[in-house]
């Protein structure tokens, strides 16, 4: 008797897991966990050494995807086959790259000038990379593939 109840529960859990997989809930849970770990590392890099300048790294990595998001809709026409990009899209990519490099370089410069500790530098770079990677993974996972002709 008990075995039949366990088997039926397993069957309903399996169906629940299949439904969750199809609705992208595990991706949201994983991305939120990684984002929380990234912010935890950045905040700990500030709190453990008593210097709050590494918090600028979190701000930098949070703001980094904004130029891509703003300039992504400014693409050229679909009839041009010579060049795949456009000026505004390339400008958005350039600004994003500049902000990301700044996010990695700022803790290194602060650690080199002995304003923050090397441990705080490593933790803030790791946390910032997790934050930026999570934002990029979220935007890639939930990117809408819509067309005007479908």
DSSP file (Angstrom, degrees, kcal/mol; ACC not computed):
  #  RESIDUE AA STRUCTURE BP1 BP2  ACC     N-H-->O    O-->H-N    N-H-->O    O-->H-N    TCO  KAPPA ALPHA  PHI   PSI    X-CA   Y-CA   Z-CA
    1    1 A X     >        0   0    0      0, 0.0     4,-1.4     0, 0.0     3,-0.2   0.000 360.0 360.0 360.0 -45.8    0.0    0.0    0.0
    2    2 A X  H  >  +     0   0    0      1,-0.2     4,-1.9     2,-0.2     5,-0.2   0.842 360.0  58.2 -66.3 -32.2    2.7    2.5    0.9
    3    3 A X  H  > S+     0   0    0      1,-0.2     4,-2.2     2,-0.2    -1,-0.2   0.877 102.4  52.9 -66.2 -37.1    4.6    1.7   -2.2
    4    4 A X  H  > S+     0   0    0     -3,-0.2     4,-2.1     1,-0.2    -1,-0.2   0.882 108.4  51.0 -66.2 -37.5    1.7    2.7   -4.4
    5    5 A X  H  X S+     0   0    0     -4,-1.4     4,-2.0     2,-0.2    -1,-0.2   0.888 110.6  48.4 -67.0 -39.0    1.4    6.1   -2.6
    6    6 A X  H  X S+     0   0    0     -4,-1.9     4,-2.4     2,-0.2    -2,-0.2   0.904 110.6  51.3 -66.6 -41.0    5.1    6.8   -3.1
    7    7 A X  H  X S+     0   0    0     -4,-2.2     4,-1.9     1,-0.2    -2,-0.2   0.905 110.4  48.0 -64.3 -40.8    4.9    5.9   -6.8
    8    8 A X  H  X S+     0   0    0     -4,-2.1     4,-1.8     2,-0.2    -1,-0.2   0.881 111.4  50.8 -69.9 -35.5    1.9    8.2   -7.4
    9    9 A X  H  X S+     0   0    0     -4,-2.0     4,-2.5     2,-0.2     5,-0.2   0.913 108.9  51.6 -65.0 -41.3    3.7   11.1   -5.5
   10   10 A X  H  X S+     0   0    0     -4,-2.4     4,-2.4     1,-0.2    -1,-0.2   0.896 107.9  52.6 -61.3 -38.9    6.8   10.6   -7.7
   11   11 A X  H  X S+     0   0    0     -4,-1.9     4,-1.9     1,-0.2    -1,-0.2   0.899 111.2  45.5 -64.9 -40.0    4.6   10.7  -10.8
   12   12 A X  H  X S+     0   0    0     -4,-1.8     4,-2.2     2,-0.2    -2,-0.2   0.862 112.5  50.7 -73.2 -34.9    3.1   14.1   -9.7
   13   13 A X  H  X S+     0   0    0     -4,-2.5     4,-2.8     2,-0.2    -2,-0.2   0.900 109.2  52.3 -66.2 -39.8    6.5   15.5   -8.7
   14   14 A X  H  X S+     0   0    0     -4,-2.4     4,-2.4    -5,-0.2    -2,-0.2   0.925 110.2  47.4 -61.8 -44.1    7.8   14.5  -12.1
   15   15 A X  H  X S+     0   0    0     -4,-1.9     4,-2.2     1,-0.2    -1,-0.2   0.898 111.5  51.3 -63.4 -39.3    4.9   16.3  -13.8
   16   16 A X  H  X S+     0   0    0     -4,-2.2     4,-2.4     2,-0.2    -2,-0.2   0.911 110.1  49.1 -63.8 -42.5    5.5   19.3  -11.7
   17   17 A X  H  X S+     0   0    0     -4,-2.8     4,-2.3     2,-0.2    -2,-0.2   0.891 110.5  50.7 -64.9 -39.1    9.2   19.4  -12.6
   18   18 A X  H  X S+     0   0    0     -4,-2.4     4,-1.7     2,-0.2    -1,-0.2   0.901 111.3  48.1 -64.7 -39.3    8.4   19.1  -16.2
   19   19 A X  H  X S+     0   0    0     -4,-2.2     4,-1.0     1,-0.2    -2,-0.2   0.895 111.6  49.9 -67.5 -39.2    6.0   21.9  -16.0
   20   20 A X  H  <>S+     0   0    0     -4,-2.4     5,-1.5     1,-0.2     6,-0.5   0.882 108.7  52.9 -66.3 -37.6    8.5   24.1  -14.1
   21   21 A X  H ><5S+     0   0    0     -4,-2.3     3,-0.8     1,-0.2    -1,-0.2   0.879 108.2  50.4 -65.1 -37.2   11.2   23.3  -16.7
   22   22 A X  H 3<5S+     0   0    0     -4,-1.7    -1,-0.2     1,-0.2    -2,-0.2   0.739 109.8  50.3 -74.2 -21.4    8.9   24.5  -19.5
   23   23 A X  T 3<5S-     0   0    0     -4,-1.0    -1,-0.2    -3,-0.3    -2,-0.2   0.326 108.2-120.3-100.6   7.9    8.1   27.7  -17.8
   24   24 A X  T <>5 +     0   0    0     -3,-0.8     4,-1.6    -4,-0.3    -3,-0.2   0.672  68.9 136.0  66.2  20.4   11.7   28.7  -17.1
   25   25 A X  H  >< +     0   0    0     -5,-1.5     4,-2.4     1,-0.2     5,-0.2   0.915  68.5  54.0 -65.7 -42.2   11.2   28.9  -13.3
   26   26 A X  H  > S+     0   0    0     -6,-0.5     4,-2.6     1,-0.2    -1,-0.2   0.866 106.1  53.8 -61.4 -32.6   14.5   27.0  -12.6
   27   27 A X  H  > S+     0   0    0      2,-0.2     4,-2.6     1,-0.2    -1,-0.2   0.912 109.3  47.5 -66.0 -41.1   16.4   29.6  -14.7
   28   28 A X  H  X S+     0   0    0     -4,-1.6     4,-2.3     2,-0.2    -2,-0.2   0.907 112.8  49.1 -65.6 -41.4   14.9   32.4  -12.7
   29   29 A X  H  X S+     0   0    0     -4,-2.4     4,-2.0     2,-0.2    -2,-0.2   0.931 113.7  45.7 -64.7 -45.2   15.8   30.7   -9.4
   30   30 A X  H  X S+     0   0    0     -4,-2.6     4,-2.4     1,-0.2    -2,-0.2   0.922 114.1  48.2 -64.6 -44.2   19.4   29.9  -10.5
   31   31 A X  H  X S+     0   0    0     -4,-2.6     4,-2.3     1,-0.2    -1,-0.2   0.881 111.0  50.4 -66.3 -36.9   19.9   33.5  -11.8
   32   32 A X  H  X S+     0   0    0     -4,-2.3     4,-2.2    -5,-0.2    -1,-0.2   0.882 110.5  50.3 -68.6 -35.7   18.5   35.0   -8.7
   33   33 A X  H  X S+     0   0    0     -4,-2.0     4,-2.2     2,-0.2    -2,-0.2   0.933 112.2  46.3 -65.4 -45.3   20.8   32.9   -6.5
   34   34 A X  H  X S+     0   0    0     -4,-2.4     4,-2.2     1,-0.2    -2,-0.2   0.884 112.3  51.4 -65.6 -38.3   23.9   33.8   -8.5
   35   35 A X  H  X S+     0   0    0     -4,-2.3     4,-2.4     2,-0.2    -1,-0.2   0.902 109.5  50.1 -64.3 -40.8   22.9   37.5   -8.4
   36   36 A X  H  X S+     0   0    0     -4,-2.2     4,-2.2     1,-0.2    -2,-0.2   0.894 110.4  49.6 -64.6 -39.6   22.5   37.3   -4.7
   37   37 A X  H  X S+     0   0    0     -4,-2.2     4,-2.4     2,-0.2    -2,-0.2   0.896 110.3  51.7 -65.4 -39.6   25.9   35.7   -4.3
   38   38 A X  H  X S+     0   0    0     -4,-2.2     4,-2.0     2,-0.2    -2,-0.2   0.935 112.2  44.0 -63.0 -47.0   27.5   38.4   -6.5
   39   39 A X  H  X S+     0   0    0     -4,-2.4     4,-2.7     1,-0.2     5,-0.2   0.864 111.4  55.7 -66.3 -34.6   26.0   41.2   -4.5
   40   40 A X  H  X S+     0   0    0     -4,-2.2     4,-2.7    -5,-0.2     5,-0.2   0.920 107.5  48.8 -62.1 -43.5   27.0   39.4   -1.3
   41   41 A X  H  X S+     0   0    0     -4,-2.4     4,-2.1     2,-0.2    -2,-0.2   0.913 112.7  47.4 -63.0 -42.1   30.6   39.3   -2.4
   42   42 A X  H  X S+     0   0    0     -4,-2.0     4,-1.1     2,-0.2    -2,-0.2   0.930 114.5  45.6 -66.2 -44.0   30.6   43.0   -3.3
   43   43 A X  H  X S+     0   0    0     -4,-2.7     4,-2.9     1,-0.2     3,-0.2   0.888 113.3  50.2 -67.9 -37.7   29.0   44.0    0.0
   44   44 A X  H  X S+     0   0    0     -4,-2.7     4,-2.6     1,-0.2     5,-0.3   0.859 104.4  58.2 -67.5 -33.6   31.4   41.7    1.9
   45   45 A X  H  < S+     0   0    0     -4,-2.1     4,-0.4    -5,-0.2     6,-0.3   0.812 114.1  39.6 -65.1 -26.9   34.4   43.2    0.1
   46   46 A X  H  X>S+     0   0    0     -4,-1.1     5,-1.4    -3,-0.2     4,-0.7   0.912 119.1  43.5 -82.6 -47.8   33.3   46.6    1.5
   47   47 A X  H  <5S+     0   0    0     -4,-2.9     3,-0.3     1,-0.2    -3,-0.2   0.852 108.5  55.3 -72.5 -36.4   32.2   45.5    5.0
   48   48 A X  T  <5S+     0   0    0     -4,-2.6    -1,-0.2     1,-0.2    -3,-0.1   0.837 118.5  33.3 -68.9 -31.0   35.1   43.2    5.9
   49   49 A X  T  45S-     0   0    0     -4,-0.4    -1,-0.2    -5,-0.3    -2,-0.2   0.410 105.6-122.6-106.2   1.5   37.7   45.8    5.2
   50   50 A X  T  <5S+     0   0    0     -4,-0.7     2,-0.4    -3,-0.3    -3,-0.2   0.743  75.5 113.4  69.4  24.6   35.7   48.9    6.3
   51   51 A X    > < -     0   0    0     -5,-1.4     3,-0.5    -6,-0.3    -2,-0.2  -0.989  47.8-165.4-131.4 123.1   36.0   50.7    3.0
   52   52 A X  G >   +     0   0    0     -2,-0.4     3,-1.0     1,-0.2     4,-0.2   0.289  64.2  98.2 -95.7  10.7   32.9   51.3    0.9
   53   53 A X  G >  S+     0   0    0      1,-0.2     3,-2.0     2,-0.2     4,-0.3   0.833  72.0  66.1 -67.9 -32.3   34.6   52.2   -2.4
   54   54 A X  G X> S+     0   0    0     -3,-0.5     3,-1.4     1,-0.3     4,-0.7   0.683  83.2  78.0 -63.4 -12.4   34.3   48.7   -3.9
   55   55 A X  H <> S+     0   0    0     -3,-1.0     4,-1.5     1,-0.3    -1,-0.3   0.742  79.2  70.3 -66.3 -20.3   30.6   49.3   -3.9
   56   56 A X  H <> S+     0   0    0     -3,-2.0     4,-2.4     1,-0.2    -1,-0.3   0.787  89.1  63.2 -63.6 -26.4   31.1   51.4   -7.0
   57   57 A X  H <> S+     0   0    0     -3,-1.4     4,-2.6    -4,-0.3    -1,-0.2   0.912 100.5  50.2 -65.5 -42.2   31.9   48.2   -8.8
   58   58 A X  H  X S+     0   0    0     -4,-0.7     4,-2.0    -3,-0.2    -1,-0.2   0.915 111.5  48.9 -62.8 -41.7   28.4   46.9   -8.3
   59   59 A X  H  X S+     0   0    0     -4,-1.5     4,-2.0     1,-0.2    -1,-0.2   0.904 110.8  51.3 -62.4 -41.1   26.9   50.1   -9.6
   60   60 A X  H  X S+     0   0    0     -4,-2.4     4,-1.0     1,-0.2    -2,-0.2   0.926 112.3  44.6 -62.6 -45.8   29.2   49.9  -12.6
   61   61 A X  H  X S+     0   0    0     -4,-2.6     4,-0.5     1,-0.2    -1,-0.2   0.793 111.8  52.7 -73.6 -27.0   28.2   46.4  -13.5
   62   62 A X  H  < S+     0   0    0     -4,-2.0     3,-0.3    -5,-0.2    -1,-0.2   0.876 114.2  42.9 -71.8 -36.6   24.5   47.1  -12.9
   63   63 A X  H >< S+     0   0    0     -4,-2.0     3,-1.0    -5,-0.2     4,-0.5   0.623  93.7  86.5 -81.9 -13.1   24.7   50.1  -15.3
   64   64 A X  H >< S+     0   0    0     -4,-1.0     3,-0.5     1,-0.2     4,-0.5   0.867  86.1  48.5 -61.0 -41.6   26.8   48.3  -17.9
   65   65 A X  T 3X S+     0   0    0     -4,-0.5     4,-2.2    -3,-0.3    -1,-0.2   0.642  89.5  86.8 -75.7  -9.9   24.0   46.6  -19.9
   66   66 A X  H <> S+     0   0    0     -3,-1.0     4,-2.7     1,-0.2     5,-0.2   0.895  84.4  51.6 -60.0 -44.0   22.0   49.8  -20.2
   67   67 A X  H <> S+     0   0    0     -3,-0.5     4,-2.6    -4,-0.5    -1,-0.2   0.908 111.2  48.8 -61.2 -38.3   23.7   51.2  -23.4
   68   68 A X  H  > S+     0   0    0     -4,-0.5     4,-1.0    24,-0.3    -1,-0.2   0.915 113.1  47.6 -63.6 -41.3   23.1   47.9  -25.2
   69   69 A X  H  < S+     0   0    0     -4,-2.2     4,-0.4     1,-0.2    -2,-0.2   0.879 115.4  45.0 -67.7 -37.0   19.5   47.9  -24.1
   70   70 A X  H  < S+     0   0    0     -4,-2.7     3,-0.4    -5,-0.2    -2,-0.2   0.894 120.6  37.0 -74.0 -40.1   19.0   51.5  -25.2
   71   71 A X  H >< S+     0   0    0     -4,-2.6     3,-1.2    -5,-0.2    -1,-0.2   0.448  91.8  89.8 -94.2  -0.1   20.8   51.3  -28.5
   72   72 A X  T 3< S+     0   0    0     -4,-1.0     3,-0.4     1,-0.3    -1,-0.2   0.829  86.3  52.2 -67.2 -30.9   19.6   47.7  -29.5
   73   73 A X  T 3  S+     0   0    0     -3,-0.4    -1,-0.3    -4,-0.4    -2,-0.1   0.501  89.1  82.4 -82.7  -3.4   16.5   49.0  -31.3
   74   74 A X    <   +     0   0    0     -3,-1.2    15,-0.4    12,-0.1    14,-0.3  -0.105  64.4 141.5 -94.2  37.1   18.4   51.5  -33.4
   75   75 A X        -     0   0    0     -3,-0.4     3,-0.1     1,-0.1    10,-0.1  -0.217  51.3-105.9 -74.8 167.6   19.5   48.9  -36.0
   76   76 A X        -     0   0    0      1,-0.2    -1,-0.1     8,-0.2     2,-0.1  -0.025  50.9 -66.1 -79.5-171.6   19.6   49.6  -39.7
   77   77 A X    >   -     0   0    0      1,-0.1     3,-0.6     2,-0.0    -1,-0.2  -0.376  37.5-125.2 -77.5 160.2   17.2   48.4  -42.4
   78   78 A X  T 3  S+     0   0    0      1,-0.2    -1,-0.1    -3,-0.1    -2,-0.0   0.540 101.6  68.8 -82.3  -6.9   16.9   44.7  -43.2
   79   79 A X  T 3  S+     0   0    0      2,-0.0     2,-0.5     0, 0.0    -1,-0.2   0.600  75.4  95.1 -90.0 -12.0   17.6   45.2  -46.9
   80   80 A X    <   +     0   0    0     -3,-0.6    -4,-0.0     1,-0.1     0, 0.0  -0.689  43.2 173.3 -82.0 125.3   21.3   46.2  -46.5
   81   81 A X        +     0   0    0     -2,-0.5    -1,-0.1     1,-0.1     3,-0.1   0.465  64.7  73.7-108.8  -4.4   23.6   43.2  -46.9
   82   82 A X  S    S+     0   0    0      1,-0.2     2,-0.4     2,-0.0    -1,-0.1   0.869 104.0  25.6 -78.9 -36.5   26.9   44.9  -46.8
   83   83 A X        -     0   0    0      1,-0.1    -1,-0.2     2,-0.1    -3,-0.1  -0.994  57.7-159.7-136.9 129.8   27.1   45.7  -43.1
   84   84 A X  S    S+     0   0    0     -2,-0.4    -8,-0.2    -3,-0.1     2,-0.2   0.701  74.7  48.7 -83.5 -19.7   25.4   43.9  -40.2
   85   85 A X        -     0   0    0    -10,-0.1     2,-0.3     4,-0.0    -2,-0.1  -0.466  67.8-140.6-111.9-177.7   25.5   46.6  -37.6
   86   86 A X     >  -     0   0    0     -2,-0.2     4,-2.5     1,-0.1     5,-0.2  -0.898  31.6-100.5-138.2 169.8   24.7   50.3  -37.4
   87   87 A X  H  > S+     0   0    0     -2,-0.3     4,-2.5     1,-0.2     5,-0.2   0.933 118.4  45.8 -59.9 -51.2   26.3   53.3  -35.8
   88   88 A X  H  > S+     0   0    0    -14,-0.3     4,-2.4     2,-0.2    -1,-0.2   0.888 113.1  50.6 -62.5 -37.3   24.1   53.5  -32.7
   89   89 A X  H  > S+     0   0    0    -15,-0.4     4,-2.2     2,-0.2    -1,-0.2   0.923 112.4  46.8 -65.2 -43.1   24.3   49.8  -32.0
   90   90 A X  H  X S+     0   0    0     -4,-2.5     4,-2.4     2,-0.2    -2,-0.2   0.877 110.6  52.9 -65.8 -36.6   28.1   49.9  -32.3
   91   91 A X  H  X S+     0   0    0     -4,-2.5     4,-2.6    -5,-0.2     5,-0.2   0.914 108.7  50.2 -63.4 -42.0   28.1   53.0  -30.0
   92   92 A X  H  X S+     0   0    0     -4,-2.4     4,-2.2     1,-0.2   -24,-0.3   0.900 111.6  47.8 -62.4 -41.0   26.0   51.1  -27.4
   93   93 A X  H  X S+     0   0    0     -4,-2.2     4,-2.5     2,-0.2    -1,-0.2   0.886 111.7  50.7 -66.0 -38.1   28.4   48.1  -27.6
   94   94 A X  H  X S+     0   0    0     -4,-2.4     4,-2.3     2,-0.2    -2,-0.2   0.924 111.5  46.5 -66.3 -43.8   31.4   50.4  -27.2
   95   95 A X  H  X S+     0   0    0     -4,-2.6     4,-2.3     2,-0.2    -2,-0.2   0.897 112.8  50.7 -65.6 -39.4   30.0   52.2  -24.2
   96   96 A X  H  X S+     0   0    0     -4,-2.2     4,-2.5    -5,-0.2    -2,-0.2   0.928 111.0  48.1 -63.1 -44.3   29.0   48.9  -22.6
   97   97 A X  H  X S+     0   0    0     -4,-2.5     4,-2.5     1,-0.2     5,-0.2   0.896 110.9  51.8 -62.7 -39.5   32.6   47.6  -23.2
   98   98 A X  H  X S+     0   0    0     -4,-2.3     4,-2.1     1,-0.2    -1,-0.2   0.915 111.6  46.0 -62.6 -43.4   34.0   50.7  -21.7
   99   99 A X  H  X S+     0   0    0     -4,-2.3     4,-2.1     2,-0.2    -2,-0.2   0.882 112.7  50.1 -69.2 -38.1   31.8   50.4  -18.6
  100  100 A X  H  X S+     0   0    0     -4,-2.5     4,-1.7     2,-0.2    -2,-0.2   0.924 111.5  47.7 -66.6 -43.5   32.7   46.7  -18.2
  101  101 A X  H  X S+     0   0    0     -4,-2.5     4,-2.6     1,-0.2    -2,-0.2   0.890 111.1  52.2 -63.9 -37.6   36.4   47.3  -18.5
  102  102 A X  H  X S+     0   0    0     -4,-2.1     4,-2.7    -5,-0.2    -1,-0.2   0.894 105.8  55.3 -62.8 -39.3   36.0   50.2  -15.9
  103  103 A X  H  X S+     0   0    0     -4,-2.1     4,-0.6     1,-0.2    -1,-0.2   0.846 114.6  38.7 -63.4 -34.1   34.2   47.8  -13.6
  104  104 A X  H  X S+     0   0    0     -4,-1.7     4,-0.8     2,-0.1    -2,-0.2   0.833 119.7  46.2 -82.4 -33.4   37.2   45.4  -13.7
  105  105 A X  H  X S+     0   0    0     -4,-2.6     4,-2.7    -5,-0.2     5,-0.2   0.813  98.1  69.4 -81.5 -30.2   39.9   48.0  -13.7
  106  106 A X  H  X S+     0   0    0     -4,-2.7     4,-2.5     1,-0.2     5,-0.2   0.918 101.9  43.9 -59.3 -47.3   38.5   50.3  -10.9
  107  107 A X  H  X S+     0   0    0     -4,-0.6     4,-2.4     1,-0.2    -1,-0.2   0.875 113.4  52.9 -65.5 -33.2   39.2   47.8   -8.1
  108  108 A X  H  X S+     0   0    0     -4,-0.8     4,-2.4     2,-0.2    -2,-0.2   0.915 111.3  45.4 -66.3 -41.3   42.6   47.0   -9.5
  109  109 A X  H  X S+     0   0    0     -4,-2.7     4,-2.1     2,-0.2    -2,-0.2   0.915 113.8  49.4 -66.7 -42.3   43.6   50.7   -9.6
  110  110 A X  H  <>S+     0   0    0     -4,-2.5     5,-2.8    -5,-0.2     6,-1.2   0.879 113.5  46.3 -65.2 -36.8   42.2   51.2   -6.1
  111  111 A X  H ><5S+     0   0    0     -4,-2.4     3,-1.1     3,-0.2    -2,-0.2   0.876 110.8  52.7 -71.9 -36.9   44.2   48.2   -4.8
  112  112 A X  H 3<5S+     0   0    0     -4,-2.4    -2,-0.2     1,-0.3    -1,-0.2   0.870 110.3  47.0 -66.5 -35.9   47.3   49.3   -6.6
  113  113 A X  T 3<5S-     0   0    0     -4,-2.1    -1,-0.3    -5,-0.2    -2,-0.2   0.377 115.6-120.1 -85.8   6.2   47.1   52.7   -5.0
  114  114 A X  T < 5S+     0   0    0     -3,-1.1    -3,-0.2     2,-0.2    -2,-0.1   0.786  78.6 124.7  61.0  32.8   46.5   51.0   -1.6
  115  115 A X  S   <S+     0   0    0     -5,-2.8     2,-0.3    -6,-0.2    -4,-0.2   0.827  79.0  24.7 -84.0 -37.2   43.1   52.6   -1.1
  116  116 A X  S    S-     0   0    0     -6,-1.2    -2,-0.2    -9,-0.2    -1,-0.2  -0.853  94.3 -99.9-121.5 162.6   41.5   49.2   -0.8
  117  117 A X     >  -     0   0    0     -2,-0.3     4,-2.0   -72,-0.2     5,-0.1  -0.427  29.4-117.4 -77.6 153.7   42.9   45.8    0.3
  118  118 A X  H  > S+     0   0    0      1,-0.2     4,-2.3     2,-0.2     5,-0.2   0.853 116.2  55.0 -60.3 -33.9   43.9   43.2   -2.3
  119  119 A X  H  > S+     0   0    0      2,-0.2     4,-2.5     1,-0.2    -1,-0.2   0.895 107.0  49.5 -65.0 -39.7   41.3   40.8   -0.8
  120  120 A X  H  > S+     0   0    0      2,-0.2     4,-2.3     1,-0.2    -2,-0.2   0.865 109.3  53.7 -65.5 -35.1   38.6   43.4   -1.3
  121  121 A X  H  X S+     0   0    0     -4,-2.0     4,-2.1     2,-0.2    -2,-0.2   0.939 110.8  44.7 -63.1 -47.7   39.8   43.9   -4.8
  122  122 A X  H  X S+     0   0    0     -4,-2.3     4,-2.4     1,-0.2    -2,-0.2   0.908 114.9  48.0 -65.0 -42.3   39.4   40.2   -5.6
  123  123 A X  H  X S+     0   0    0     -4,-2.5     4,-2.6     1,-0.2    -1,-0.2   0.888 112.3  48.5 -67.7 -37.7   36.1   39.9   -3.9
  124  124 A X  H  X S+     0   0    0     -4,-2.3     4,-2.4     2,-0.2    -1,-0.2   0.872 112.0  48.9 -72.3 -34.6   34.6   42.9   -5.7
  125  125 A X  H  X S+     0   0    0     -4,-2.1     4,-2.4    -5,-0.2    -2,-0.2   0.928 114.1  46.0 -67.6 -43.7   35.9   41.8   -9.1
  126  126 A X  H  X S+     0   0    0     -4,-2.4     4,-2.0     2,-0.2    -2,-0.2   0.926 115.7  46.0 -64.4 -44.0   34.4   38.3   -8.5
  127  127 A X  H  X S+     0   0    0     -4,-2.6     4,-2.3     2,-0.2    -2,-0.2   0.901 113.0  49.7 -65.6 -40.7   31.1   39.7   -7.3
  128  128 A X  H  X S+     0   0    0     -4,-2.4     4,-2.8     1,-0.2     5,-0.2   0.888 109.5  51.5 -65.2 -38.6   30.9   42.2  -10.1
  129  129 A X  H  X S+     0   0    0     -4,-2.4     4,-2.6     2,-0.2    -1,-0.2   0.889 110.5  49.1 -65.4 -38.1   31.6   39.5  -12.7
  130  130 A X  H  X S+     0   0    0     -4,-2.0     4,-2.2     2,-0.2    -2,-0.2   0.905 112.2  48.5 -66.1 -40.5   28.8   37.4  -11.2
  131  131 A X  H  X S+     0   0    0     -4,-2.3     4,-2.1     2,-0.2    -2,-0.2   0.948 115.9  42.3 -64.5 -48.7   26.4   40.4  -11.2
  132  132 A X  H  X S+     0   0    0     -4,-2.8     4,-2.4     1,-0.2     5,-0.2   0.908 114.4  51.3 -66.5 -41.1   27.2   41.3  -14.8
  133  133 A X  H  X S+     0   0    0     -4,-2.6     4,-2.5    -5,-0.2    -1,-0.2   0.873 109.8  50.6 -62.9 -36.9   27.1   37.7  -16.0
  134  134 A X  H  X S+     0   0    0     -4,-2.2     4,-2.5     2,-0.2    -1,-0.2   0.910 110.0  49.1 -66.9 -42.1   23.8   37.2  -14.3
  135  135 A X  H  X S+     0   0    0     -4,-2.1     4,-2.2     2,-0.2    -2,-0.2   0.913 114.2  45.6 -64.1 -41.8   22.3   40.2  -16.0
  136  136 A X  H  X S+     0   0    0     -4,-2.4     4,-2.0     2,-0.2    -2,-0.2   0.891 113.1  49.7 -69.0 -38.9   23.6   39.1  -19.4
  137  137 A X  H  X S+     0   0    0     -4,-2.5     4,-2.4     2,-0.2    -2,-0.2   0.888 111.0  50.4 -66.8 -37.9   22.4   35.5  -18.9
  138  138 A X  H  X S+     0   0    0     -4,-2.5     4,-2.4     2,-0.2    -2,-0.2   0.930 111.4  47.2 -64.4 -45.1   19.0   36.8  -17.9
  139  139 A X  H  < S+     0   0    0     -4,-2.2    -1,-0.2     1,-0.2    -2,-0.2   0.851 115.1  46.5 -68.1 -31.4   18.7   39.0  -20.9
  140  140 A X  H >< S+     0   0    0     -4,-2.0     3,-0.7     2,-0.2    -1,-0.2   0.859 113.3  49.0 -75.4 -35.1   19.9   36.1  -23.2
  141  141 A X  H 3< S+     0   0    0     -4,-2.4    -2,-0.2     1,-0.2    -3,-0.2   0.901 120.2  34.6 -70.4 -41.2   17.5   33.6  -21.5
  142  142 A X  T 3< S+     0   0    0     -4,-2.4     2,-0.3    -5,-0.2    -1,-0.2   0.022  82.4 139.7-107.1  27.3   14.4   35.8  -21.8
  143  143 A X    <   -     0   0    0     -3,-0.7     2,-0.5     1,-0.1    -3,-0.1  -0.540  52.9-126.5 -71.4 132.7   15.2   37.5  -25.1
  144  144 A X        -     0   0    0     -2,-0.3     2,-1.0     1,-0.1    -1,-0.1  -0.702  14.7-159.6 -85.3 124.9   12.0   37.8  -27.2
  145  145 A X        +     0   0    0     -2,-0.5     2,-0.3     2,-0.0    -1,-0.1  -0.673  33.6 155.6-100.5  76.3   12.4   36.4  -30.6
  146  146 A X        -     0   0    0     -2,-1.0     2,-0.3     3,-0.0    -2,-0.0  -0.792  23.7-165.8-108.0 148.9    9.6   38.3  -32.3
  147  147 A X    >   -     0   0    0     -2,-0.3     3,-0.6     1,-0.1    -2,-0.0  -0.944  26.3-133.1-129.4 150.5    9.2   39.1  -35.9
  148  148 A X  T 3  S+     0   0    0     -2,-0.3    -1,-0.1     1,-0.2    -2,-0.0   0.701 106.0  51.8 -73.4 -19.4    6.8   41.5  -37.7
  149  149 A X  T 3         0   0    0      1,-0.2    -1,-0.2    -3,-0.0    -3,-0.0   0.435 360.0 360.0-101.6  -0.5    5.9   38.9  -40.3
  150  150 A X    <         0   0    0     -3,-0.6    -1,-0.2     0, 0.0    -2,-0.1   0.445 360.0 360.0 -99.9 360.0    5.0   36.0  -38.0
